[in-house]
């Protein structure tokens, strides 16, 4: 599994020939984040241009299967669960879908543009105890448009779900430092991309890896 980070909440995850994308930034968004590649599956948590730019994920004959809301899905033998939570963008309430799935025997949970740390029982059950947890940490002033859970709330959630590996997203330097301090991970590794196999997770408990944007 290889994970790369383009900024905002736009990630690319590859496993062999399989390509997944999370929250692609639309060309119409007020953002400097941009990337274009072919994906097999697109996971969109929030129906806003910062997160729903699936037009960026077509290349040649490769067109993504788009998942953009709560429910149970099976795509290319991957079972994906989505649970409803809250997002707050431009002072408007949006549905934010938390996704959970297993790829190469590694369980992944992606919290998306979460604005409220109070999760439903269903959402907690969907997240469960993931091997990898993607968590937003930017807080209410992350940008003019998006309000997210803050670094301390993000750390509490990360610890609550007993993840082996935690990947912060939607961060600036200030929120990142607060989050790492809360996690006791001030010396967390910062990498350009993450290459991971199941055996690499052995013995890990709450370890934070910071993916730099490319």
Secondary structure by P-SEA (a helix, b strand, c coil): cbbbbccccbbbbbcccbbbbcccccccccccbbbbbbbcbbbbcccccccccccccccccccccccccccccccccbbbbbbbbbbbcccbbbbbbbbbbbcccbbbbbbcccccccccaaaaaaaccccbbbbbccccccccccccccaaaaaaaaaaacccbbbbccccaaaaaaaaaaacccccccccbbbbcccccccccbbbbbbbcc
